[in-house]
Amino acid sequence: MLATVLASQTKDDEARQLFTAGMVELIALEREVATDSEGLSSKEKKYLAAYIESYLGVLARAYEKSPTLAIASEAFVLGDLARSSGVQKALNASTARANITNPRLAELARQEQDLNQQITFLTRFAKELAMQPANQQLPEVQKKIRADIDQLRQEAKATIRSIEIDFPEYAELISPKPASLERVQKNLKANEVMITWFIGQTSSYVWAIGSTGNSQFKTLKLTQADLRKDVHTLRKALDPQVTTVEEIPAFNFALSHQIYKSLIDPVQSVLEGKNTLVLVPHDEIGQLPLGVLTTSNFTPNPKADLRFSNYRDAPWLIKKYALVTVPSATALTSLRSLPKPKEGRLDYIAFGDPLFNAEQAKANDKGVANLPAGNQLASRGVPLKLRSSPNTAQVSSAEVSILPRLPDTNDEIQEIAKVFNVDPKRDIYLQKRANLDEVLKANLSNRKVVMFSTHGLVPGELNGLTQPALALTNPEVLGQKGDGLLKVDQILTLKLNADWVVLSACNTAAGDGEGAEALSGLGRAFFYAGARSLLVSSWPVDSQASRKLMTDLFNRQNQDKAMSKPQALQQASLQLLSQGQPDAKDENYSYAHPLFWAPFMMVGD
């Protein structure tokens, strides 16, 4: 705190000495709590962010006077520490687990993970009890829970100490030191540039790092409040919550280019000659697939043969670069330390088009879809067929049975299955077979692609739902009990070894509130379970456009084994942007609006 005060008075030499010493302690604290299920408290995170922002200001002023690699690297490590997140910790745990060969280490690692799962469960339960009215709380039970949590934490710390003493390399994988700029350079490919940001209350910074050559560290004229306002405004055209195509707002090209100039243009020189951007977002950047930014000013031609077709000529960032997101630079180095997957994995397994009530099941038995997909409503104008948009806001007691069926996901899964030439009985789980029991008993550890094409739900969206979940067939349809939801705590128990986990559902990339990291609990859980990369959506997707994009994406990667995942997503998105439109001849609009081609984000390696 003293260093922060000195920095505010631009007594930078004194401040830097204190920051250098104090940050060593804070990094040690952060690494220690990285193994704790709760991590830093919100107050601790707020203070840490303030210290880092002030320290970065000192380093930025020093860099302006003497732009050395040492100063840029010191600042880079700080920025990565600020982005430390639940996603990164899930990746660390997953990659560490994949490197275990010693039986005793395997036992200790599982023991540590089990203890932390118990801590997570009891902590969540204690918070729920504490939120009840005073006359409904259970003081003795709460006291016992707190004592149990303390005991479990002591046991978890003792287990970690044993691991650190006997297996120091594994301990480093679980809780790695923040990756240095030089270490990141060694992990980048020749065609890649990593761009990372720190967005502060009063000042912001960007780094651009290539595998060789120059790297840049720049101060941005951007505050957290400004960025949040701009992203919120731009997303109004991407997640407009409308029911017809005619109601979709015009895309704000001026704001799109303004955000590009703020976030990327300052380091543009490092991007020359590259074709893939590895993005490490911070704060609200993660709520926006950056392919929708425009690299120059653009005004669409008012005359268009199809609605939105005049958007095809816009200078979208995705036309120049394939994009992939990682939660931190440290996470990328963890992912790229993974051993190669074993030979002999099957290509694909998919779960989709679940049945949520008896009416849907009866219609399915008769061979009809029964209900329209998403929010296709009987309204004037061309209906916008958004998948996964259950309207529970006005329902006092929302249950799984009210969810609309998603028959178009059936077609999506079947078309991708043709790409891989799979065995439908073994690899495709639709309608009644798309249920929780089938997911939990399936061997997911030998599949390259694991796909869930259904509703993604967030806490509170259904009655009693306290964690993110994927909606599967309602057990009532099968004459069974339960809610049919694949929740985060169940995903954590899955054993995956997948190149892709595809969450073709609603808002699976959405953060968990203001300033949240750009990946929901669903994404964290799948990384923890063993996914190498995720394909997630940032807003409710158009069902037909999604099906076209997904099929094209996997066709491309299957036909060209050398094509990277980000490049496959880039090419499929560009195809939809330039040529895509609905199959029905009377639906006179193009998929060139980014609402249709841009919702999916590639996260991971």
ABEGO torsion letter per residue (X at the ends): XAAAAAAAAGBAAAAAAAAAAAAAAAAAAAAAAAABAAEBBAAAAAAAAAAAAAAAAAAAAAAAABBBAAAAAAAAAAAAAAABBAAAAAAAAAAAAAABABAAAAAAAAAAAAAAAAAAAAAAAAAAAAABBAAABBAAAAAAAAAAAAAAAAAAAAAAAAAAAABAAAAAAABBBBBBAAAAAAABBAABBBBBBBBBAABBBBBBBBABEBBBBBBBBBBAAAAAAAAAAAAAAABAGBABAAABBBBBAAAAAAAAAAAAAAAAAAABGBABBBBBBBEAAAABBAAABBABBBBBBABBABBGAAAAABBBAAAABBBBBBABAAAAAAAAABBBBBBGBBABBBBBGBBABAAAAAAAAAGBAGBBBEABBBBBEBBBBBBGBBBAAABABBBAAABBBBAAAAAAAAAAAAAAGBBAAAABBBEAABBAAAAAABBAAABABBBBBBBBBBBGABBGBABBBBBBBBAAAAGBBEAGBBBAAAAAABBBBBABBBBBBBGAABBAEBGBBBBBAAAAAAAAAGBABBBBBABBBBAAAAAAAAAAAAAAAAABAABBAAAAAAAAAAAAAAABBBABAABBBBAABAAAAAABBBBEX
